Amino acid sequence: MSAARSSFRSNRAPVLTGYAFLVYAFLYFPIVVLVVYSFNGAGVGGFPPANWTLDWYRQLFADAALWQAVLNSAIVAAIAVAIALGLGLPTALALDRSDFPGKALFRRLVLLPLILPGIITGLSLLMLFVGVGMKLSLVTVTLGHGTALISVATTEVFAGLQKLDRAQEEASLDLGANQWKTFWRITLPNLRVSLIAAGLLIFTLSLDEIAVSFFLIGRDNTLPLEIWSRLRRGITPEINAISTLILLFSIATILVWYRLRTRSASMDEPTSLPAAASVQGEVV
Amino acid sequence: MYSRAYKATVTIPPLLWVTVFLLVPYAILFCYSFWSVSPAQTIAHNWSLQNYAQLIHNSLYIQVLLRSMRIAFSVTLLALALGYPLAYYVSFYTQARKELLYQLVIIPLWASYLVRGYAWKTILGSDGVLNGLLQYFHITHQPLEFLLYSPFAVILTLTHIYTPFVFLPIYASLEHVPRTLVEASQDLGASPWATFRRVILPLSLPGVLAGATFAFVLSLGDFLAPLLVGGSSGVMISNIVVSLFGAAYNWPLGAAISLCMLLIVVTLLFAAERLEKGLTVQ
């Protein structure tokens, strides 16, 4: 097929192109506003921005409470990654290789938090923790994140398993390695990229998570909840400044994540980008 | 190929975890919805349907639920109206820049949810960016007060948040449309519009369905956007749940509402799954 014959692509569609760029403008307008006004001496609103300044960033870097929240969030996210991967890996293996009664229900339950509004996961866990007399703290938040994000780890690792060359595992077993050795030497190394990609994704999602944390938080705040509590007190461009930094961090992580994914997959493949795939129950 | 011990090792730990941290909590939610609050402000474990009766009899709850569904439905339609043409454009009308244009849709997806809600708050406020802009260019002379704290603001914010989510599955399904089919249709004399309507659109419906389900379900359960930009006229059903679990202290009633939401969501997911299978078989 020559390029000329697949004329669809070379057809100009000025209206569609214009429309698409308006959609891009809509998607980026708030982000641009956010970043621009983080340098605005005159506050979060008004037009045009005036008195360009770095003061808000200076304030931000001197703000101990905020950095404590950043640290809390990072710790929560790191442990949530460990929990979600530690359980998501066996879950994906179980869905791929094991049959047991209730498997279909198990699969649905694991994946449900991907699509379920966070409030329901948050509330149900709140009732569990209160029921067993556990005090709400960063520990309960971490358990909540870890549990909700097993879904992400499972879809990522399951996708990795589908690309795994089974012949390698069979060869290893035929050559006398036992199952565990095969797992450590063949299966796990082959899943490395999926695991790293899932880990990055889970870390970012946990860092941003607010609906589940909202119900499970104790005295110490995660970053989004710290920002949230400040929003209720009144807004200053300091929030724009921290938002800009979060944005930069998310973009950097996601670019790494994306590179990892595309290294082993073509980009039109359904990814586990939250729910895009799972809505259709891709992991069947 | 895998021994029983191997299967047990990969199955039992997640099964236990999921039971303790997902199944049991949902079961507790279910139980709570039949309990009540005693006059002494403790949870009374006597089973009754009174919470559900209250939901049906108090028109406030039904009204807010209907409003939430209207908002979620508007968000879904708008996100489709923005996301579908965008996906169609990126999939069919870009060449060298395709990868870049795709990534440009992904990036806002990762801008924190809270950050985006907050951004709209600063844009829509009466002394916000948009009002400043309109007055600067003398389009308006008074700040428009209706922009912030309205259902409109909630719909706009949620549409912004969920458009990339709707884009993704639609784009994936468009990429799977065999290009040979498109060429065949054109070679046989169909106009681009006819090719779109009779070949491309039907093949992309599973993606549309996935994106629409996702946008609807997550908008329906949202409580942060209404708190940020909704005001009193933008209150959604989850906000009522939040207040029942907070100041109003009526966990059982809150649990009953959550359970209704859960049922709506699960029903929708099942329906979407059935529909999707039907579409694929065709």
Interface residues (C-beta under 8 A of the other chain):
Chain A: M1 R5 S6 S7 F8 R9 N11 A13 L16 T17 Y19 A20 V23 Y24 F26 L27 Y28 F29 P30 I31 V33 L34 Y37 V44 G45 G46 F47 P48 L87 G88 P90 T91 L93 A94 R97 S98 F100 F106 L109 V110 L112 P113 I115 L116 P117 G118 I119 I120 T121 L123 S124 L125 L126 M127 L128 G131 L143 T147 I150 E169 E170 L173 Q179 W180 F183 T204 L207 D208 I210 A211 F214 F215 P224 I227 W228 L231 I235 I239 N240 S243 I246 L247 S250 I251 T253 I254 Y258 M267 D268 E269 P270 T271 L273 P274 A275 A276 A277 V279 Q280 G281
Chain B: M1 Y2 S3 A5 Y6 K7 T9 V10 T11 P13 P14 L15 W17 V18 V20 F21 L22 L23 V24 P25 Y26 I28 L29 Y32 L82 G83 P85 L86 Y88 Y89 V90 F92 Y93 Q95 E99 Y102 Q103 L104 V105 I106 I107 P108 L109 W110 A111 S112 Y113 L114 V115 R116 Y118 A119 W120 K121 T122 I123 G125 D127 G128 V129 N131 G132 L133 Q135 Y136 H160 T163 P164 F165 L168 P169 Y171 A172 E175 H176 R179 T180 V182 E183 Q186 P192 T195 P206 L209 A210 G211 T213 F214 V217 L218 L220 G221 D222 F223 L224 L228 S238 V241 V242 F245 W251 G254 A255 S258 M261 L262 V265 L269 A272 E273 E276
